[in-house]
Every structure is written in C-alpha cells, then in structure tokens.
Amino acid sequence: MHNIFENLVRPMINGILRFLGLSLILLMVSKSALALENGQPAPAFDLVGVNERVKLSNYTGKVIYVDFWASWCGPCKHSFPWMSEMQVKYGAKGLQIIGINLDSKIEDGQRFLKANPASFVIAFDPTGNTPKAYVVKGMPTSYLIGRDGKIIAQHMGFKDGDKAELEKSIQEALGK
C-alpha cells in the first residue's frame, strides 16, 4: 500500500499541484493582460470622424469620456441623449465626450446617428483596433480619462441607474 502511494498517488498529487500553481500564475498574468488598469495612460487613437480626424492627443488637458458603441446596441441608443446632455452641461468646464463607433461598415454607424443625433465628437473604427487597445469586452463600454491622459474610471453597459454615478465621476474629474 505504501509503495502504491509513493509510486502512483504522490506523483499524481504533485503533478496536480504544479498544474494548479501554473494555472493560477497564468490566470493572474492573463487577467492583467485582459484589462486596462485605472492610472494607466489611455491608449492613443487616430480615427476617421464625421467631419475630421479624431485624435486622442487633440484633447490633451481635457477630461475625456470615451464611449465605444455600435448601431445594433440597444443600451447605446439610450446612452446618446445622456452623453449629449453631459457634453452640453460640462463642455465649457473641460469635458470632451468622444463616441467611437465599432460597426464594420461606417454607413451603419451613420444611419444610427441620423436617428440618434450626438452633441459630441464621433469617430469610426471599422477595423476594431481601438477597442482591442482598450480591451473592450461589451457595449457600450466607456472610459473616463483625466486631464493627465490617464484612465480614471471604466464602465460597461448603460442603464438609467448608472447616470448619477457616471455624472459624479465626471464632476470629480473636472474638479481635479
């Protein structure tokens, strides 16, 4: 019995423990690679806009609310009036909202905008490179970027219950 344990069971247990330890390490590494951390510099972008190129670097010194959206996203439709309201309310205080459309066809995003007008900057990324850089996992996803270009907050989804918390984050960022 002792030989069975030493020859079969113990090596199997040691192998399982090594596997679990390695899995934990890989999970920790992959988790950090799958999400941007608050305090990190926001990834730069240079995209086609409605009227001109939209570059993150053009808004240095402002508080920037970057929102990733698509024409087929129901919550995105509900977020547009709120984002327009925030842009009008806080634009003079240094807020710039940038909505980045992720449809593979720019025309789909433009059609959405006719039905859901925006009072903020719109950019198009049909290649999907920007959401990869920002590690977007669902839509809408927004990032609040401070005047120093670093990420302050992240939010996925949009519902009426989110509005007060999101506005509070904007107000705090503008007050810094």
N, C-alpha and C positions, 0 to 999 in steps of 0.2 A: 504494500500500500504506500509506504514511504517512497519507494522508487517511482511509482506512478506519479505521485505528486511532484517529485523532483524532476522527473524526465518529461512529463507532459503538461501538468497543470501550471506549475510555476512559470515555465517559458511562455505559456499562453497568456497568463495574467500579466507578466512583464510586457509582452507584446501589446496587449490591450492598453495598458497604462501608457506606454510610449506613444501609441496611436492617439489616445485621448489627449495627451500633453501636446503633441504636434498639432492636432486638430484645434485645440484651444489657441495655440500660438497663431496658426493660420487664420482663425476666425478674428482674432484681435487685429492682425495685420490687414485682413481684407475689409474689416469694418471701418478702419481708419481710412482705407483707400476708397471706400464707397460713400463717404460723406465729407462735405466741407465743414470745417470747424469754425465757430464764431471766433473772430480775432484774426482769421486768415485774410490775406489780401484777396479781393474779389478777382476772379479770372477776367482778363481783358476780352473785349469783343469789338468787332468792326463789321457791321451788318448793313444790308440794304434797308433803307427806311421808306416811309411813304413819300417823302419829298427829297431826302438827302441821306447820306450815310449816317449811321448811328454808331458812335464810338463811345465806349465807357469813359475813355480818357477825356472826352469833351466836357464831362460833368464833374471833373475834379473839384473838390471843395464844397460840393453839394451833398445832401443826404439823398441817396438814390434807392428807390424801391423798384427792383427788377421783378417783373411778373412774367412767367412762362405760361403761355396759353395756346389753345388750338380751337379751330372753328367747331369741332364736334364735342367740345367740353361744356356740359351744362352749367357747372359751377362758374366757369369762366364768364359765361354770359351774365351771370348775376354779379360778378365782381367788377365789371366795367363801369357801371354807374357810380359805385363806391370809389373806385380809383379816380375817376374823373372829378368827383367831389373833393377828394383829398388833394388832387393836383391844384384845383382852384383855391381851396382853403389854405394850403400851406406852400404853394409855389413861390410866393413872394418872400417866404421865410427860408427858402433854400431847398425845398423838396423838388426832386425830379422823378417822376414815375416813367418807367420805360417798360412797355409791354412787348415781349418777344414772342412772335407767332412761330409755331413749330410745324405747321402744316407742310407737307411735301410739295404742295402747289400753292404758290403765293396767291393765286386767284381765290382759293378757298378762304384764306385769311381776309382778303379784300372784300369778299362777299359778306363775311361776318361783320366787318367794320361798317358796312352800309346799314345793316340792321342794328348794330350796337356801336354807335359812334364813340370815339375816345377823345378826351380833352388832354391827352398826354402823348408822349412820343411812342411811336410804334416802329418796331423793327421786324424783319422777317429772317428766319434761319431755316430754310428748307433742307439744308444739309444735316442739321441736328448736331453740329459740333459744339455750339454754346451750351445746350442742356447737358451734354456729356461732361464738359468742363465744370459745370455747376452741380453735377451729379443729381439731376432732376429724376425723380422716381415716379411722379404722378403729376396730374394737372388739375387745377393750377398749382404752381409752386412759386413762392416769392422769396426774395432775399432783400433784406434791408442792409444797405451799405452806408457806413459812416463817411463823414467828410474826409477822413484819412484814407478812404479806399478799402477799408477792412469790413468784413461781414459782421454785422451786429446781431442779426436775427434771421431765422428761416421759418417758413410756414408752408405747409402743404394743405391743399383744399381751400374751400371758401364757403362759408355759410354766414347767415345773419349774425349768429352768436360770436363770430370771430371779429366783427368790425371794431368793437370797443377796444379789444386787446391790441389789434393791429394799429389802430389810431394812436393808442397810448405809446406804443413803441416808436412810432413816427415822431410824436411830440417830444419824447425823451431824447431821441437822436438829434432833433432840431435844437434842443436846449443845450446840447453839449458844446 
